[in-house]
Amino acid sequence: MKPPKDIEKYQEHYDEKKFGTKLPKVARKAGSKLVYAALLLYYVLRSKTVSNADKTKIYGALGYFLLPLDILPDFIPLAGYTDDLTAVIWAVHTVWKNITPEIKSKAAAKTREWFGDFDQAAADDQLG
């Protein structure tokens, strides 16, 4: 897939404030795997070394997560966050080379804060 040339087109769907508000609200419903993966993307996005092509992928995935209506509306029990999880995991896979131990540590710490017991190693095995 060729990276989009117009990063602004994808960036407009992502809003850091909305992300910071939505993620804690939906954390329990979405589950620790989606939360950890979304946090990985969030911290990669803040990295100064990430390329515009990778930023575009992250903006697209996190922007989709923020959309109030998507393919599977989030309010549907058990299935509501499946499409969001798919988009976020795809983005994690494509930008994995940018995910440093420090980024993993930050994302895992925040996930543990919200969920208590969280197995970072198992999550990294599934996502990486």
C-alpha positions as CSV (number, residue, x, y, z in Angstrom):
1,M,0.0,0.0,0.0
2,K,1.4,3.4,-1.0
3,P,1.4,5.9,1.9
4,P,-1.0,8.8,1.3
5,K,0.6,12.0,0.3
6,D,-1.9,14.2,2.1
7,I,-1.3,13.5,5.8
8,E,-3.6,16.3,6.8
9,K,-6.6,14.4,5.3
10,Y,-6.0,11.6,7.8
11,Q,-4.9,13.9,10.7
12,E,-8.2,15.8,10.7
13,H,-10.0,12.6,12.0
14,Y,-7.8,12.3,15.0
15,D,-8.0,14.7,17.9
16,E,-5.7,14.2,20.9
17,K,-8.2,15.7,23.4
18,K,-11.1,13.5,22.1
19,F,-8.7,10.4,22.3
20,G,-7.8,11.3,25.9
21,T,-11.4,11.6,26.8
22,K,-12.8,8.6,25.0
23,L,-10.2,6.0,25.9
24,P,-10.6,6.0,29.7
25,K,-14.4,6.1,29.2
26,V,-14.6,3.0,27.1
27,A,-11.6,1.2,28.5
28,R,-13.6,-1.5,30.3
29,K,-15.9,-2.1,27.4
30,A,-13.1,-2.1,24.8
31,G,-10.8,-4.3,26.8
32,S,-7.2,-4.2,27.8
33,K,-5.9,-5.4,24.4
34,L,-7.5,-2.5,22.5
35,V,-6.5,0.0,25.2
36,Y,-2.9,-1.2,25.2
37,A,-2.7,-1.2,21.4
38,A,-4.3,2.3,21.2
39,L,-1.8,3.6,23.8
40,L,1.1,2.2,21.8
41,L,-0.1,4.1,18.8
42,Y,-0.6,7.2,20.8
43,Y,2.9,7.2,22.2
44,V,4.4,6.3,18.8
45,L,2.6,9.3,17.3
46,R,4.2,11.6,19.9
47,S,7.7,10.3,19.0
48,K,9.8,12.7,17.0
49,T,11.3,9.9,14.9
50,V,8.1,8.5,13.4
51,S,7.7,9.0,9.6
52,N,4.8,10.8,8.0
53,A,3.8,7.6,6.4
54,D,3.5,5.9,9.8
55,K,1.8,8.9,11.3
56,T,-0.8,8.7,8.6
57,K,-1.6,5.1,9.4
58,I,-1.9,5.9,13.1
59,Y,-4.1,8.9,12.4
60,G,-6.3,6.7,10.3
61,A,-6.6,4.0,13.0
62,L,-7.1,6.3,16.0
63,G,-9.4,8.5,13.9
64,Y,-11.6,5.5,13.2
65,F,-11.5,4.5,16.9
66,L,-12.9,8.0,17.7
67,L,-15.7,8.0,15.1
68,P,-19.0,7.8,16.9
69,L,-20.5,5.6,14.1
70,D,-18.5,3.0,12.3
71,I,-19.0,-0.4,10.7
72,L,-19.9,-2.0,14.0
73,P,-21.4,0.6,16.3
74,D,-19.5,0.6,19.6
75,F,-22.7,0.1,21.7
76,I,-23.3,-3.4,20.4
77,P,-22.4,-5.8,23.2
78,L,-19.3,-8.0,22.7
79,A,-18.9,-7.0,19.0
80,G,-19.0,-3.2,19.2
81,Y,-15.2,-2.7,19.4
82,T,-14.2,-5.5,17.0
83,D,-13.8,-3.2,14.0
84,D,-11.9,-0.6,16.1
85,L,-9.6,-3.4,17.4
86,T,-8.9,-4.6,13.9
87,A,-8.0,-1.1,12.7
88,V,-5.8,-0.4,15.7
89,I,-4.0,-3.8,15.6
90,W,-3.4,-3.4,11.8
91,A,-1.7,0.0,12.6
92,V,0.3,-1.5,15.4
93,H,1.6,-4.2,13.1
94,T,2.5,-1.7,10.4
95,V,4.4,0.7,12.8
96,W,5.9,-2.0,15.1
97,K,9.5,-0.9,14.2
98,N,8.7,2.4,15.9
99,I,7.6,0.9,19.2
100,T,10.5,1.2,21.6
101,P,10.8,-0.5,25.0
102,E,10.0,2.9,26.6
103,I,6.8,3.2,24.6
104,K,5.8,-0.3,25.6
105,S,6.5,0.5,29.2
106,K,4.4,3.7,29.2
107,A,1.5,2.0,27.4
108,A,1.6,-1.0,29.8
109,A,1.8,1.3,32.9
110,K,-1.3,3.2,31.8
111,T,-3.1,-0.1,30.9
112,R,-2.3,-1.5,34.4
113,E,-3.5,1.7,36.0
114,W,-7.0,1.1,34.4
115,F,-7.1,-2.7,34.5
116,G,-4.9,-3.8,37.3
117,D,-3.3,-7.1,36.3
118,F,-2.1,-6.8,32.7
119,D,0.3,-9.2,30.9
120,Q,2.4,-7.0,28.7
121,A,4.6,-9.8,27.4
122,A,1.5,-11.8,26.2
123,A,0.0,-8.6,24.6
124,D,3.3,-7.9,22.8
125,D,3.5,-11.4,21.5
126,Q,-0.1,-11.1,20.1
127,L,0.5,-7.6,18.6
128,G,4.1,-7.8,17.4
